[in-house]
Amino acid sequence: MLIDNSKVNGVVAGAASLRTSKDGKSYMSFNLIVNVPGSRNNMPGQEILISVSKEGTQNDTQSFSAGQRIEVEGILTFRKNGDNLYFNIKATNIDFNPEETKDRIEGTLEFKGTLGNKVEEKTDKKGNQFIIFSAFSTDKVGEEFQFTLVRFIRFNAQRGLHVAEVKDTGDRTVGSVFIQWTYKSGLSV
């Protein structure tokens, strides 16, 4: 399971619409476009579409227009279905006048899943040490299970990523793990 307490800064893709949940509560729904930079200088970035939902009324939907830059705070979830990866955020707050004018995603990722075979300590070409490991999460979609593999790389603090907490809750061969990861614009899709 991947849960992400995030701040997402992006551009509204289209008009917001009002929908009703199964329990009869109304909420707004709209899409947000965020350009995520490439992981290296020679790697191109990627445009991702994030589906946003927030409690609201018909009057609230009129505040959103295509091309408008906003910042959304809330719970960002990732859902994999086949080869497609879907991003959804349940907003707790929306800022219509964000200070930052650059697309970004930052927050704390909570990952519950199975740890890969090993945690490796490596050194890059410049002599800086880093840690790399992988883990996967399982979600049930219909009657099938979908697996999401996540590769974690812990750079030094100057590069903006650090592990806040890693709890290994079982034998490393079984590898049940809870990871809390804090990042700033370091999400690579």
C-alpha positions, 0 to 999 in steps of 0.5 A: 500500500502506498499513501502519500501526504503531499503538496502538489503544485500544478495546472488545472486540466479542465472544469471541476464537476460535482459528483455524489459518493455512494453514501450520498455526500457531494464532492468536487472532481477535477484533473491536475497536470504536473510535469515531473522532471527527469531523474537525470540531466539527459532523461526527459521529464514526464507529464502526469495527470492527477485526479483530485477530489474534495468535499464541496458544492456546485458553487465551489466548482466555479472557482476552477478553470482550465490553465489555472495554477493551484496547490493541493494538499492531501492524501495522494494514492497510487493505483496500478491496473495492468500497465497503467499507473493512476494518481488520485489525491483526496484534497484537504486544502486548495491554495488558489494563489500558491507562492511557488509557480513551478510544478512540484510534488513533495511530501511524505510517502508511507509504504507498506509492502515487501522488502526486496532481497537486499539493501545495498550501499553504493558509491557514485563516481564522485565518491558520495555514498548512497543506499538503494533498495526495492520493495513492492506493494500488492493491491487487489483489483477485482479478482486479480492482484496488482504489484507495484515495485518501488525503488528507493534511493537514499542520497545525502541531504544535499540532494533533497531525499532522506529516509525518515523511518524504516521499520523492518517488521519481519525476517528480511527474507520475508521482508515485510516493511513499513517505510516513511520517506520524505522528499521534495520534487524528487519523485521519479515516475 
